[in-house]
Amino acid sequence: MNPADHILRPRRQFLWEMGAGFAGLALTSLLDGDGFFGSRASAAGFAAPSPLLPKPPHLPTRAKSVIFLFMFGGPSQLDLFDFKPELQKRDGQTIDNEFRRNTKTKAVLQASRRTFRQHGRSGLWCSDAFPLVSQHMDKLAVVKSLYSDSFAHGSAVLQMNSGRILQGHPSIGAWMSYGLGTLNQNLPAYVVMLDPRGGPTTGAPNWSCGYMPAVHQGTVLRTTGEPILNLKPPAGTSRGMQRREIDFINELNAGHQRSRPGYSELAARIASYELAFRLQATAPEALDLSQEDPRTIEAYGINEPKPDWHSLAQGPAPFGRQCLIARRLVERGVRFVQIYSGGGGAGGQNTWDGHHGIEENLKIHCPEVDRPIAALLADLEQRGLLDETLVVWGGEFGRMPVSETYNTGGKPGGRDHNPKGFTYWLAGAGVKAGTSFGETDELGEGAAVDRCHLRDLHATILHLMGLDHEKLTYFYGGLNNKLTGVVEAHPIRGIMA
Amino acid sequence: MSSHADNRRALAADEANTLLWRQNLRRVEAEVVRDTMLAVCGTLNPKPGGPSVFPTLPQEVHGTQDSSGKGWADSPAAEQNRRSVYLVVKRALKLPLLDCLDFANSASPVGVRPTTTTAPQALMLLNDAFVQRQAAALAERIAREAGGREDRQVERAFQLALQRPPSRAELKAARSLLADQRQRAMVEGSPEPGRAAFKSFCRGLLNVNEMIYAD
């Protein structure tokens, strides 16, 4: 789509404008049904679809939704999934470690203090830091050989979300929304839930629509208090009063529209008010956990009290609540849900960024996600949703096999950033369960066997959702942009069923 | 050439206006929506230049940042009603009111801003604290300028917001709204039903299409 089309071709503009945000409208029938058109029926012949109506995928797939569990700060693969016997043996030895691009320093190898075991029929490795997730290894496809381009949180999180280390590009959820639309027009297509401790570095650009229209950007959903900004009428305005007010607004709008025939964006705006009114009911319903079986609530760890051994630890309740809500959202047809574990500024123990002591960091964060994720996988499977949902787990990078040096202000016993080799796992629709793909070198310092750049992971996620990463393009700045960018990318076939 | 052009033959032949028989309807930019509201409600501070304005934002908006509120000191109240061009632009923290109205993607060059029509915009313009303040200010302004008679008040409201008097039908609709809302507010136990009703009317007026679509 040529941006100049916006100016020269107003009809194209209608196509973008036709969506009422979350809602796709079969505009002619919807508005006709509501009696918005008098004798004029100007919208007849304008079958302009909302940009969020479901679109057919390029490729066959059963997947309908993505749940992306983002461990912000960079989870330590060496203490969780990537067992390195050689590292364990050589604990305490000094090596030359590339801790920032082209910058080496002498550093001391730090073996994992966790105990690793093989689990299930697949024999996939998992440490005792995840006692409950490790019971589900047979569901997972673990990729150990990922690498990406930035050592710094800001650009790394952006790259994991949008494929670029710079701001201003659409995030993966926006690409999904753009490529596939969404299944429930009364909820956002793309939902983001943040850690109570704060957002990830760079903030909102991580769920941005970039140069795409605003309908595709992520909606931040709060799981306590008001779920979406401005969802509730202000104090002093009841729902009944608001309903009457909207009727008045649209009464005036109908008059305005009569003297300006043939502009369907006016009709779209009228409809958007109706949908906003409805949304005030549908969004809270999706978040209403009182409908859930108490055993489900328990399983997700939502009843667990906040631990008191550390001021930054919050226990599984917040993330558990978000995972359960994620299940409810995908049940209700939300296309892409992203949940952040860890937040509020990188560098401290409030995120997975274990500079100041990896053992303490794991002790804080693993319990926060272990139980909820295990419950989520079991719950999705039990409800027959796992075949239709793609679950993705990982952070913006991994961590180093050496003890933190003083170069970045951490402490011995900590681990520094490692974008050269890290782990992601996927589960659900189209994923080859119980698989391990790729390897890091014997010390776990960098991807070595079957290396996959982050763009290959993106290509894989798109592929599993039925989108060809080469065909899904958006014209901007003279280029047919792709999530995977201009460098060739390949879906990781080894983890596809 | 106006978009407010009623030519049935042209409409039938070229509804998409490819041949430009009329001007296209134009939705004004996010900044204009905000500035218009301030001007109509009489709260606009016309002071030019000076340091950027940091508006008060809901805590949950700051909460999306990794360092909530860092480097952000709310500007004094009088400053916050200055024109939108003076609002601070922080790449990672777009102002929700402007952002939902298709404010530019401040992280990369934008040749043409897309224009979207979304439910979050409606939620913003119905429920946001900024809009409530403006609606209340408009109600006060009208009471000051038009006195106590309802007809005069409605006329003054239309004159301020839409730069024209209300039609007979519109006057009727407004009076009906005011009556209904007064009744409803009374039933709901509002301490000042008349005031609640008039604020609802003012807010409603700020939400109509004619406010944001320029002919």
Interface residues (C-beta under 8 A of the other chain):
Chain A: P3 A4 H6 I7 R9 P10 R11 Q13 F14 W16 E17 M18 G19 A20 G21 F22 A23 S42 G45 F46 L166 Q167 G168 H169 L194 G198 G199 P200 T201 T202 G203 A204 P205 S208 C209 G210 Y211 M212 P213 A214 V215 T219 V220 R222 G225 E226 I228 L229 N230 L231 K232 P233 P234 G236 T237 S238 G240 M241 Q242 R244 E245 I246 F248 I249 E251 L252 N253 G255 H256 Q257 S259 R260 P261 G262 Y263 E265 L266 A268 R269 I270 S272 Y273 L275 A276 L279 Q280 G343 G344 G345 A346 G477
Chain B: S3 H4 D6 L11 E15 A16 N17 T18 N24 L25 R27 P58 E60 V61 G63 T64 Q65 D66 S67 S68 R91 A92 L93 K94 P96 D99 C100 D102 N105 A107 S108 P109 V110 G111 V112 P114 T115 T116 T117 T118 A119 P120 Q121 A122 L123 M124 L126 N127 D128 A129 Q132 S167 A169 E170 A173 A174 L177 D180 Q181 R184 A185 E188 S190 A196 K199 S200 F201 R203 G204 L205 N207 V208 N209 E210 Y213 D215
